[in-house]
Amino acid sequence: MTPTMPATEPACDGSASQPDDSPKRQQILDGARRMFLSKGFEGASMQDVARAAAVSKGTLYVYFDSKEAMFEALVLKECGRMQETLRRLGSGQGSVEDELQAIAHQMIAMLLQPEILAAMRMMIGAGEKFPDLARKIYQSGPERSVATLADYLHLRESRGDLAIGDCPAAAAEFVDLILSGLQRRALLMMPPLSAAETQAYVARRVARFLTGLKPAIV
């Protein structure tokens, strides 16, 4: 049977269901986002978040027992959007090159957003103090993205479009090939590439990734 991309995505933290998306919870998360961006992860207090979200501290604790839990929830929401995007673009309906380019462009657009970069800087700074949180975020974001992309590569391999062998390793290489240099530039406050430069960058990197992965024509 030909494998397909998963129709549903497990919760990023491995739980059986997605987190509650009630309006009050979202209101708290919006306040937490503003506080984290303005004061940093360690600088923001639960009282700051309650004030920014216009809720009592007691209400805050009904939904989250710590600011670590709030930060994790914000990241899980973004990583869920990323998985949905990868599945949508990796439908297998177009050419491998076109779909990989679309995936690469979307990864760049989503992961180089100022808010995402700010969250990365915060986690890099706080990771040593909060290793469990850093580990969960890595598993929820980069690790899940690689797994979803590996499913796509396996789908294309099963159809005879690619000859890969180790799809998870190839997926990890693709993510690094596309993102590592651009993220480093962005994290160190270098100006982003222009639209034309990004287009050429993606085309060049995808072509490099596909070199040697096309099945031999018999």
C-alpha positions in Angstrom: 0.0 0.0 0.0 1.3 3.4 -0.9 1.9 5.5 2.2 0.5 9.0 2.5 1.2 12.0 4.7 -0.5 11.6 8.0 -4.1 13.1 8.0 -3.7 14.3 11.6 -0.8 15.4 13.6 -0.2 14.1 17.2 0.0 16.9 19.8 3.5 18.3 19.8 4.1 17.4 23.4 3.0 13.8 22.8 -0.3 14.1 24.6 -3.5 12.5 23.2 -5.2 15.8 22.3 -4.4 19.3 21.3 -4.3 21.9 24.1 -7.6 23.7 25.0 -8.1 26.7 22.7 -10.7 28.5 24.8 -11.0 32.3 24.3 -9.8 32.9 27.9 -6.7 30.7 27.4 -5.9 32.5 24.2 -6.3 35.9 25.9 -3.7 34.8 28.5 -1.4 33.6 25.8 -1.7 36.9 23.9 -0.7 38.7 27.1 2.2 36.2 27.7 3.5 36.8 24.2 3.5 40.6 24.7 5.3 40.2 28.0 7.9 37.7 26.8 8.7 40.0 23.8 9.0 43.1 25.9 10.7 41.8 29.0 12.2 38.5 27.9 11.5 35.0 29.3 13.3 35.4 32.6 12.2 39.1 33.1 8.5 38.5 32.7 6.6 37.4 35.8 3.3 35.8 36.2 1.9 39.0 37.6 3.1 40.8 34.5 1.3 38.3 32.3 -1.9 38.6 34.4 -1.8 42.4 34.0 -1.1 42.2 30.3 -3.9 39.7 29.8 -6.4 41.7 31.9 -7.1 38.7 34.2 -6.6 38.0 37.8 -3.6 36.0 38.9 -6.0 33.3 40.2 -7.5 33.0 36.7 -4.0 32.7 35.2 -3.2 29.7 37.4 -6.4 27.9 36.4 -4.9 27.6 32.9 -1.1 27.6 33.5 0.9 26.7 36.6 4.1 28.5 35.4 5.5 30.9 32.8 7.4 27.9 31.4 4.0 26.2 30.6 2.8 29.4 28.9 6.0 29.7 26.8 5.7 26.0 25.9 2.1 26.5 24.9 3.0 29.4 22.6 5.7 27.3 20.9 3.3 24.3 20.5 0.8 26.5 18.7 3.5 27.7 16.2 4.9 24.2 15.7 1.4 22.9 15.0 1.0 25.5 12.3 4.3 24.4 10.8 3.3 20.8 10.7 0.0 21.6 9.0 1.8 23.7 6.4 4.3 21.0 5.7 1.5 18.4 5.2 -0.4 20.8 2.9 2.5 21.7 0.7 3.8 18.1 0.6 0.7 16.7 -0.9 2.6 14.7 -3.6 0.5 16.2 -6.3 3.2 18.4 -7.9 6.8 17.7 -8.9 9.3 16.9 -6.1 11.3 20.0 -6.9 8.4 22.4 -6.9 7.0 21.0 -3.7 10.3 21.1 -1.9 10.8 24.7 -3.0 7.4 25.6 -1.7 8.2 23.9 1.6 11.5 25.6 1.8 10.0 29.1 1.1 7.3 28.5 3.8 9.8 27.3 6.3 11.9 30.5 5.7 8.8 32.7 5.9 7.5 31.2 9.1 10.8 30.6 11.1 12.4 33.9 10.3 9.5 36.0 11.6 10.7 38.5 14.3 8.5 36.9 17.0 9.9 33.4 16.2 13.5 34.7 16.2 12.8 36.5 19.5 11.5 33.2 21.0 14.6 31.4 19.8 16.9 34.0 21.4 15.0 33.7 24.7 15.2 29.9 24.7 18.9 30.0 23.9 19.4 32.3 26.8 17.2 30.4 29.2 18.0 26.8 28.0 20.8 26.1 30.5 18.5 27.1 33.4 15.4 25.4 32.0 16.8 22.3 30.1 13.5 20.3 30.2 11.7 23.2 28.6 14.4 23.6 25.9 14.2 19.8 25.2 10.4 19.9 24.8 10.6 22.8 22.5 13.2 21.1 20.3 11.1 17.9 20.2 8.0 19.9 19.4 9.5 22.1 16.7 12.6 20.9 14.8 12.2 17.2 15.6 8.5 17.1 14.5 9.2 19.1 11.4 12.0 16.7 10.4 9.6 13.7 11.0 6.9 15.3 8.9 9.2 16.0 6.1 10.6 12.4 6.3 7.0 11.2 5.8 6.8 13.2 2.6 10.2 12.0 1.3 9.1 8.4 2.1 5.9 9.0 0.1 7.9 10.3 -2.9 10.3 7.4 -2.6 7.5 4.8 -2.5 6.2 6.3 -5.8 9.6 6.0 -7.4 10.2 9.7 -7.6 13.3 9.6 -5.3 15.9 7.0 -4.2 16.9 8.0 -0.6 17.2 5.1 1.7 17.3 6.9 5.1 14.4 9.4 4.8 14.7 10.8 8.4 18.4 11.6 7.8 17.7 13.2 4.4 14.9 15.3 6.0 17.2 16.6 8.7 19.8 17.4 6.0 17.2 19.3 4.0 16.1 21.4 7.0 19.7 22.3 7.8 20.6 23.0 4.2 17.6 25.5 3.9 17.6 27.1 7.3 20.9 27.0 9.1 22.6 29.8 7.3 19.6 32.1 7.2 18.8 31.6 10.8 22.3 32.4 11.8 22.2 35.6 9.8 18.9 36.6 11.3 19.9 35.7 14.9 23.0 37.9 14.6 20.9 40.8 13.2 22.1 40.7 9.7 19.8 42.1 7.0 17.5 39.5 5.3 18.0 38.4 1.7 15.8 40.2 -0.8 12.9 38.3 -2.5 15.0 37.7 -5.6 18.0 36.5 -3.5 15.7 34.2 -1.5 14.2 32.7 -4.6 17.7 32.0 -6.1 18.9 30.7 -2.7 16.0 28.2 -2.4 16.3 27.0 -6.0 20.0 26.4 -5.6 19.7 24.6 -2.2 16.8 22.4 -3.4 18.7 21.4 -6.5 21.8 20.6 -4.4 19.6 18.4 -2.1 18.1 16.5 -5.0 21.5 15.8 -6.6 22.0 12.0 -6.5 18.5 11.3 -5.1 16.7 10.9 -8.4 16.3 7.2 -9.2 18.4 5.8 -12.0 16.6 5.4 -15.4 16.8 1.8 -16.6 
